[in-house]
Amino acid sequence: MQPLSDPARHEPLTDLPWDDNRARDAVAAICRDVEAAFDPERLWPMHPRDDDPVAAPDGIFRGVLVGAAGTLLGLQRLAEAGLHTPTLDGAAIAGGLHEASLASPDETGAGASLLVG
């Protein structure tokens, strides 16, 4: 049986005490990196290890589960919690996802679903 996580893929634990500000700064930095990776045509790149042969014909994931809709939802929730100041127009990006997902769903035969489609 494979382990659920690989410690080599994570930062090691430290002896530093918990610090709310350091945690908030780290979340904000991750959000900035996510926004910087956005491409108006390709949305967000897929991780090389996530290459999926049954993925969308155009290779772009738009759904909530592993795609752009989920990324936007996460960024919005973090913004609502005061942990991120968005620089992208999430509503405009989300507005274009439905039509594009009809033309190229995340999974073959998934239909018009933003969860997995």
Order of alpha helices (4+ residues) and beta strands (2+ residues): alpha-alpha-alpha-alpha
